[in-house]
Amino acid sequence: MKRLPRTFHLPRMPKLVRRRRFAPVSGNTLSLLDGGDAYYEHLTAAIASAKHEVLLNTYLWANDETGRAFLASAAAAARRGVSVAVLVDGVGSFSLTSQHLQDIREAGGRAAVYGPVHRWLRRWWRMHRLLRRNHRKNCIIDGRIAWTGGAGIADFWTARCVPPWRDLMAAVEGPIATQFREVFQGDWRRTTGQNLPALPAAALLAAPTSASAAASASAAAAARAPDPPGAPGATRVTGVTGATGATGATGAMGATGAVGAGGAGGSAPAGGSAPAGEAEPSGEQLRVLATSLTQRELATELHRAVRHAARRVWIASPYFVPSFLLRRRLIAAAHRGVDVRLLLPGPTTDHRIVWFAGRRHYGRLLAEGVRIHEQIGSLQHAKYAIVDDSWGFIGSSNLDSWSARYNLELDLELRSPGAHAMISARFQSDLLEAHEITRELWHGRTLLMRMAERLFGWVDPLL
């Protein structure tokens, strides 16, 4: 007798993992892009100057002015003979029509939708699979430059939205881009059943920067190899609030507002300054954490870092509904005297239910010594963290069970002092536009707020 199909169930939470998909890699240049306008300008210039390949994967790609502009840029690159592949999510990019993606195909590119809604609507007994989404932000140009972070491709992150969402993106150049491309290749194969064309030999042989920069990066990586994570070293990172000029596939990322970050002690970078328009090599050690439906790579590394934290744990997240284990780790760190701070959205949020559910845990966290700050005005949508001076991340993952249980995520693990200094400075800057939730303020909230927190806290396991 045949068994009837199960209608709906919650998939088990993926376990924390011991093995990682990728190993840390040195010799990279890292830039932080503040806000959507800086990110879009940087990415648009890179697409326009791409010579071999453009890979674009994002969860939210809207049918608005920003979204249509990037569709046109991708199609223009395909008409130039560049290999273009666009991968969007069926739920996050629901506003895109089939004609939008067909325009890219007619131009000679490739386009696909991960988990189209109509497919699962026809299979009601597998409706739970509709919850499994590709939440990654993974863009790669010519196999040498890559971007990840919290921003999608939509007007929400631009001045056309008042106020624009506050976000942070990481732009990297160097061997780490190979890991980004491998993740995209796997997602593309999972979605279409096909492999992407191999990169041409010219792209594989291209240096991440100039010849001298590549040599310096290799030397920096070799010099730092025996040292434990967080050891002092001379590094250089470029932090940008707005990018100018074209970003070439094999050239250094040009940016305005570049700043140098020293080692863990804050010393100045060694060596002279780089030529105009060229970023000085940083040799940053990075690793891609690709969270899947079976492996929670970011959660594994975050829990380990918090468990061993000695000085600080600073976390920024737009959707914070922490698991019991993470709450216990944060409280234990606060008891050890660690400076534990959370930067979370205020009432300006696009998911009020999630906001109320997360606030249910504020009382216990505050009582145990965790400090909580809420963004004032715009939506705080950045996802990053810094632990001591030894570990950090920036990426697409939210700190809630929904992200861990259902989503494909992509995060960039930061393992060198220069990158940690940049994330630390960004967190301190963000705190200037946030207000702290003290225990007095918390106990003085209205009865309506208390009822909403209690009500939506009941659906915590679903969030």
C-alpha positions as CSV (number, residue, x, y, z in Angstrom):
1,M,0.0,0.0,0.0
2,K,1.5,3.4,-1.0
3,R,2.0,5.9,1.7
4,L,0.3,9.3,1.2
5,P,2.7,12.2,0.8
6,R,3.2,14.4,3.9
7,T,1.6,17.8,3.5
8,F,3.7,20.2,5.5
9,H,6.5,20.0,8.0
10,L,9.2,22.2,9.3
11,P,12.6,21.0,8.2
12,R,15.1,20.2,10.9
13,M,17.6,22.9,11.8
14,P,20.9,22.2,10.1
15,K,23.6,21.1,12.5
16,L,26.7,23.1,13.3
17,V,29.5,21.7,11.2
18,R,33.2,20.8,11.8
19,R,34.4,20.9,8.2
20,R,34.3,24.0,6.0
21,R,33.8,24.1,2.3
22,F,36.6,26.5,1.7
23,A,40.0,27.3,3.3
24,P,41.1,30.8,4.2
25,V,43.0,32.6,1.4
26,S,45.4,35.5,1.6
27,G,46.5,38.2,-0.9
28,N,43.1,40.0,-1.3
29,T,42.0,43.6,-1.4
30,L,38.9,44.5,0.5
31,S,36.7,47.6,0.3
32,L,33.6,48.4,2.2
33,L,30.8,50.1,0.3
34,D,28.5,52.2,2.4
35,G,25.0,52.2,1.1
36,G,23.3,51.2,-2.1
37,D,24.4,54.2,-4.2
38,A,28.1,53.4,-3.6
39,Y,27.5,49.7,-4.3
40,Y,25.5,50.3,-7.5
41,E,28.0,52.7,-8.9
42,H,30.9,50.3,-8.2
43,L,29.1,47.3,-9.7
44,T,27.8,49.2,-12.7
45,A,31.3,50.4,-13.6
46,A,32.6,46.8,-13.2
47,I,29.9,45.4,-15.5
48,A,30.6,48.1,-18.1
49,S,34.3,47.2,-18.2
50,A,34.0,43.4,-17.9
51,K,35.9,41.5,-20.5
52,H,35.1,37.9,-20.0
53,E,32.3,37.1,-17.5
54,V,29.5,38.7,-15.5
55,L,27.8,36.6,-12.8
56,L,24.9,38.2,-10.8
57,N,23.0,36.5,-8.1
58,T,20.8,38.3,-5.7
59,Y,17.6,37.6,-3.7
60,L,15.8,40.8,-4.2
61,W,15.9,42.2,-7.8
62,A,13.0,44.6,-8.2
63,N,11.1,45.8,-11.2
64,D,11.9,49.4,-10.6
65,E,14.3,52.0,-11.9
66,T,17.4,50.5,-10.3
67,G,16.4,46.9,-11.2
68,R,15.7,47.8,-14.8
69,A,19.0,49.7,-15.1
70,F,21.0,46.6,-14.0
71,L,19.0,44.4,-16.4
72,A,20.0,46.8,-19.2
73,S,23.7,46.7,-18.1
74,A,23.7,42.9,-18.1
75,A,22.1,42.7,-21.5
76,A,24.6,45.3,-22.9
77,A,27.5,43.2,-21.6
78,A,26.1,40.1,-23.2
79,R,25.8,41.9,-26.5
80,R,29.5,42.8,-26.3
81,G,30.3,39.1,-26.2
82,V,30.8,38.8,-22.4
83,S,29.5,35.6,-20.8
84,V,26.6,36.8,-18.6
85,A,24.6,34.7,-16.2
86,V,21.8,36.2,-14.0
87,L,20.3,34.2,-11.1
88,V,17.4,35.6,-9.1
89,D,15.1,34.1,-6.4
90,G,11.5,33.3,-7.3
91,V,10.1,34.9,-4.2
92,G,12.5,37.8,-3.5
93,S,12.4,38.8,-7.2
94,F,8.7,38.0,-7.8
95,S,8.1,41.4,-9.4
96,L,10.4,40.6,-12.4
97,T,8.5,39.2,-15.3
98,S,9.7,36.5,-17.7
99,Q,10.1,39.1,-20.4
100,H,12.8,40.9,-18.3
101,L,14.9,37.7,-18.1
102,Q,14.1,36.9,-21.8
103,D,15.7,40.2,-22.8
104,I,19.0,39.0,-21.3
105,R,18.7,35.7,-23.1
106,E,18.0,37.4,-26.4
107,A,21.1,39.5,-26.0
108,G,23.2,36.3,-25.7
109,G,23.2,35.9,-21.9
110,R,21.8,33.4,-19.5
111,A,19.1,33.9,-16.9
112,A,17.4,31.6,-14.4
113,V,15.0,31.7,-11.4
114,Y,15.7,29.7,-8.3
115,G,12.6,28.1,-6.9
116,P,9.9,29.6,-9.1
117,V,6.6,30.0,-7.2
118,H,4.4,28.5,-9.9
119,R,6.3,25.2,-9.8
120,W,5.5,24.5,-6.1
121,L,1.9,25.8,-6.4
122,R,1.2,22.9,-8.8
123,R,2.7,20.5,-6.2
124,W,0.7,21.2,-3.1
125,W,2.1,18.2,-1.2
126,R,5.5,19.8,-1.5
127,M,4.5,23.3,-0.6
128,H,7.0,23.5,2.2
129,R,9.8,23.6,-0.4
130,L,8.5,27.1,-1.4
131,L,10.1,28.3,1.9
132,R,13.6,27.3,0.7
133,R,15.1,30.4,-0.8
134,N,18.4,31.6,-2.3
135,H,19.1,34.6,-0.1
136,R,22.7,35.1,-1.3
137,K,24.1,38.3,-2.7
138,N,26.9,37.0,-4.9
139,C,28.2,39.0,-7.9
140,I,31.5,38.2,-9.7
141,I,33.2,40.0,-12.6
142,D,35.8,38.2,-14.7
143,G,36.6,35.7,-11.9
144,R,38.6,38.4,-10.1
145,I,36.3,40.8,-8.3
146,A,33.3,39.9,-6.2
147,W,30.7,41.5,-4.0
148,T,28.5,40.4,-1.1
149,G,26.6,41.9,1.8
150,G,23.0,42.8,2.7
151,A,21.9,44.9,-0.3
152,G,19.8,43.6,-3.2
153,I,19.1,45.5,-6.4
154,A,16.2,47.8,-5.8
155,D,15.3,51.4,-5.2
156,F,15.1,50.7,-1.4
157,W,18.8,51.3,-1.1
158,T,18.9,54.6,-3.1
159,A,17.9,58.2,-2.6
160,R,14.6,57.4,-4.4
161,C,13.5,55.7,-1.1
162,V,13.1,58.2,1.8
163,P,15.0,57.4,3.9
164,P,17.1,54.8,2.0
165,W,17.9,51.6,3.7
166,R,21.2,51.6,5.5
167,D,23.4,48.8,4.4
168,L,27.0,47.6,3.9
169,M,28.6,45.7,1.1
170,A,32.0,44.2,0.7
171,A,33.9,44.4,-2.5
172,V,36.9,42.0,-2.8
173,E,39.6,41.5,-5.5
174,G,42.0,38.6,-5.6
175,P,42.0,34.8,-5.3
176,I,39.0,34.9,-2.9
177,A,36.8,35.6,-6.0
178,T,37.3,31.9,-7.0
179,Q,35.4,30.8,-4.0
180,F,32.5,33.2,-4.8
181,R,32.5,31.8,-8.4
182,E,32.4,28.2,-7.1
183,V,29.3,29.0,-5.0
184,F,27.6,30.6,-8.0
185,Q,28.5,27.6,-10.1
186,G,26.9,25.3,-7.6
187,D,23.7,27.4,-7.4
188,W,23.5,27.6,-11.2
189,R,23.8,23.8,-11.5
190,R,21.2,23.2,-8.8
191,T,18.8,25.6,-10.5
192,T,19.3,24.8,-14.2
193,G,21.1,21.4,-14.2
194,Q,23.8,22.9,-16.4
195,N,27.4,24.1,-15.8
196,L,28.6,27.5,-16.6
197,P,31.2,27.9,-19.4
198,A,34.7,27.8,-18.1
199,L,36.6,31.1,-17.8
200,P,39.0,31.7,-20.7
201,A,42.7,31.3,-20.1
202,A,43.2,35.0,-20.4
203,A,41.0,35.6,-17.3
204,L,42.6,32.8,-15.3
205,L,46.1,34.2,-16.0
206,A,45.1,37.8,-15.1
207,A,46.7,39.1,-11.9
208,P,44.5,40.6,-9.3
209,T,46.4,43.9,-9.3
210,S,49.8,44.9,-10.8
211,A,52.7,42.4,-10.9
212,S,54.3,44.1,-7.9
213,A,51.1,44.2,-6.0
214,A,50.6,40.4,-6.5
215,A,54.2,39.8,-5.3
216,S,53.6,42.0,-2.3
217,A,50.4,40.2,-1.5
218,S,52.0,36.8,-1.8
219,A,54.8,38.0,0.5
220,A,52.3,39.3,3.0
221,A,50.5,36.0,3.0
222,A,53.6,34.0,3.5
223,A,54.8,36.2,6.3
224,R,51.5,35.9,8.1
225,A,50.9,32.2,7.6
226,P,52.6,31.0,10.9
227,D,50.8,33.6,13.0
228,P,47.5,32.9,14.8
229,P,44.4,34.8,13.7
230,G,44.5,38.4,14.9
231,A,48.3,38.6,15.1
232,P,49.6,42.1,14.4
233,G,50.8,42.7,10.8
234,A,51.1,45.4,8.3
235,T,48.0,45.5,6.2
236,R,46.2,47.8,3.9
237,V,42.4,48.0,3.3
238,T,40.5,50.5,1.3
239,G,37.2,51.7,2.8
240,V,34.9,53.6,0.5
241,T,31.7,55.6,0.8
242,G,31.4,56.2,-2.9
243,A,33.2,54.7,-5.9
244,T,34.4,56.5,-9.0
245,G,35.7,55.4,-12.3
246,A,35.5,52.0,-14.0
247,T,36.5,48.9,-12.1
248,G,38.5,46.7,-14.5
249,A,38.4,42.9,-14.3
250,T,42.1,42.7,-13.8
251,G,42.9,46.1,-12.4
252,A,42.7,47.4,-8.9
253,M,39.5,48.7,-7.6
254,G,39.5,52.5,-7.9
255,A,37.7,54.2,-5.0
256,T,37.4,57.6,-3.3
257,G,37.6,58.0,0.4
258,A,40.2,55.3,0.7
259,V,41.7,54.8,4.2
260,G,44.5,52.6,5.5
261,A,44.2,50.4,8.5
262,G,47.1,49.2,10.4
263,G,47.6,46.0,12.3
264,A,45.9,45.0,15.5
265,G,47.8,47.7,17.3
266,G,46.7,50.4,14.9
267,S,50.1,51.0,13.3
268,A,50.4,52.6,9.9
269,P,50.8,50.3,6.9
270,A,54.3,49.6,5.8
271,G,55.7,50.8,2.5
272,G,54.8,53.8,0.3
273,S,51.5,54.7,-1.2
274,A,50.1,53.1,-4.3
275,P,49.9,54.9,-7.6
276,A,46.8,57.1,-8.3
277,G,43.7,55.0,-9.1
278,E,45.4,51.8,-7.8
279,A,44.7,50.3,-4.3
280,E,47.8,49.3,-2.4
281,P,47.8,45.5,-1.8
282,S,46.5,44.4,1.6
283,G,47.1,40.7,1.5
284,E,43.8,40.4,3.5
285,Q,43.0,36.8,4.6
286,L,39.4,36.0,3.8
287,R,37.1,33.0,3.5
288,V,33.7,32.4,2.0
289,L,31.1,30.9,4.3
290,A,28.4,29.3,2.2
291,T,25.5,28.3,4.5
292,S,23.2,25.7,2.8
293,L,20.2,23.7,3.8
294,T,22.5,21.2,5.6
295,Q,25.4,23.2,6.8
296,R,25.3,26.3,9.0
297,E,28.8,27.6,8.4
298,L,28.3,31.1,9.7
299,A,26.6,30.0,12.8
300,T,29.4,27.5,13.5
301,E,32.1,30.2,13.3
302,L,30.0,32.9,15.1
303,H,29.4,30.5,18.0
304,R,33.0,29.6,18.3
305,A,34.2,33.2,18.2
306,V,31.6,34.3,20.8
307,R,32.5,31.4,23.1
308,H,36.2,32.4,23.1
309,A,35.7,36.2,23.1
310,A,37.8,38.0,25.6
311,R,37.2,41.7,24.9
312,R,34.2,42.5,22.7
313,V,31.4,41.0,20.6
314,W,29.7,43.6,18.3
315,I,26.9,42.4,16.1
316,A,24.7,44.3,13.6
317,S,21.7,42.5,12.2
318,P,18.4,43.7,10.7
319,Y,16.4,40.6,11.8
320,F,17.5,39.4,15.2
321,V,15.6,36.5,16.6
322,P,18.5,34.5,18.1
323,S,18.4,30.8,18.9
324,F,18.6,29.7,22.5
325,L,22.2,28.6,22.0
326,L,23.3,32.0,20.6
327,R,21.5,33.8,23.5
328,R,23.3,31.6,26.0
329,R,26.7,32.3,24.3
330,L,26.1,36.1,24.4
331,I,25.0,36.0,28.0
332,A,28.0,33.9,29.0
333,A,30.3,36.4,27.2
334,A,28.7,39.3,29.1
335,H,29.3,37.5,32.4
336,R,33.0,37.2,31.6
337,G,33.2,40.9,31.3
338,V,33.1,41.0,27.4
339,D,31.6,44.1,25.8
340,V,28.6,42.6,24.1
341,R,26.6,45.0,21.9
342,L,23.9,44.5,19.4
343,L,23.0,47.1,16.7
344,L,19.4,46.4,15.6
345,P,16.7,48.2,13.7
346,G,14.3,50.5,15.4
347,P,10.6,50.9,14.7
348,T,11.6,51.7,11.0
349,T,11.6,48.1,9.7
350,D,10.0,46.2,6.8
351,H,9.1,43.2,9.0
352,R,7.4,44.4,12.1
353,I,6.5,40.8,13.2
354,V,10.1,39.8,13.2
355,W,11.0,43.0,15.1
356,F,8.5,42.3,17.8
357,A,9.5,38.6,18.1
358,G,13.2,39.6,18.5
359,R,12.4,42.2,21.1
360,R,10.9,39.5,23.3
361,H,14.4,38.5,24.2
362,Y,15.6,42.1,25.1
363,G,14.6,41.8,28.8
364,R,16.8,38.8,29.6
365,L,19.7,40.0,27.5
366,L,19.7,43.5,29.1
367,A,19.4,41.9,32.6
368,E,22.5,39.8,31.9
369,G,24.7,42.7,30.7
370,V,24.2,42.7,27.0
371,R,23.9,46.3,25.5
372,I,21.3,46.9,22.8
373,H,21.2,49.8,20.3
374,E,18.4,50.5,17.9
375,Q,18.8,52.5,14.7
376,I,17.2,55.9,14.5
377,G,15.4,56.9,11.3
378,S,16.3,54.6,8.4
379,L,16.1,50.8,8.3
380,Q,19.3,49.2,9.6
381,H,19.8,46.4,7.0
382,A,23.6,45.7,7.3
383,K,24.7,42.3,8.5
384,Y,28.1,42.1,10.0
385,A,30.0,41.4,13.3
386,I,33.4,41.8,14.9
387,V,34.7,39.6,17.8
388,D,37.8,40.9,19.6
389,D,40.5,41.6,17.0
390,S,40.5,38.1,15.6
391,W,37.3,37.4,13.7
392,G,34.5,39.1,11.8
393,F,32.1,38.7,9.0
394,I,29.9,40.6,6.5
395,G,27.3,39.0,4.3
396,S,23.7,38.1,3.7
397,S,22.8,36.0,6.8
398,N,20.2,37.1,9.3
399,L,20.5,35.9,12.8
400,D,17.2,34.1,13.0
401,S,16.0,30.5,12.5
402,W,14.4,31.2,9.2
403,S,17.8,32.2,7.7
404,A,19.4,29.1,9.2
405,R,16.6,26.6,8.3
406,Y,15.5,27.7,4.9
407,N,17.9,30.0,3.1
408,L,21.1,29.6,1.0
409,E,23.4,32.4,2.4
410,L,26.8,33.8,1.6
411,D,29.1,35.5,4.1
412,L,32.6,36.7,3.9
413,E,34.7,35.7,6.9
414,L,37.3,38.4,7.9
415,R,40.5,37.0,9.3
416,S,43.1,39.8,9.2
417,P,43.6,42.9,11.4
418,G,43.1,45.5,8.7
419,A,39.6,44.1,7.9
420,H,38.7,43.9,11.6
421,A,39.8,47.6,12.0
422,M,37.4,48.7,9.2
423,I,34.4,46.7,10.6
424,S,35.1,48.1,14.1
425,A,35.2,51.7,12.8
426,R,32.0,51.1,10.9
427,F,30.2,49.8,14.0
428,Q,31.3,52.7,16.1
429,S,30.1,55.1,13.3
430,D,26.7,53.3,13.2
431,L,26.3,53.7,16.9
432,L,26.2,57.5,16.5
433,E,22.9,57.1,14.6
434,A,21.4,54.7,17.1
435,H,20.0,55.1,20.6
436,E,20.7,52.6,23.5
437,I,17.8,50.6,25.0
438,T,18.6,50.9,28.7
439,R,16.8,48.8,31.3
440,E,14.9,51.8,32.4
441,L,13.6,52.5,28.9
442,W,12.8,48.8,28.5
443,H,10.7,48.6,31.6
444,G,8.9,51.8,30.6
445,R,7.5,50.6,27.3
446,T,3.8,50.6,26.7
447,L,1.3,47.8,27.4
448,L,0.6,47.5,23.7
449,M,4.3,46.9,22.9
450,R,4.4,44.3,25.6
451,M,1.4,42.5,24.2
452,A,2.8,42.6,20.6
453,E,6.2,41.1,21.8
454,R,4.4,38.4,23.7
455,L,2.0,37.6,20.8
456,F,4.6,37.4,18.0
457,G,7.2,35.8,20.3
458,W,5.0,32.7,20.1
459,V,5.9,32.3,16.4
460,D,9.6,32.6,17.2
461,P,10.4,29.0,15.9
462,L,9.1,30.0,12.5
463,L,11.2,33.2,12.3
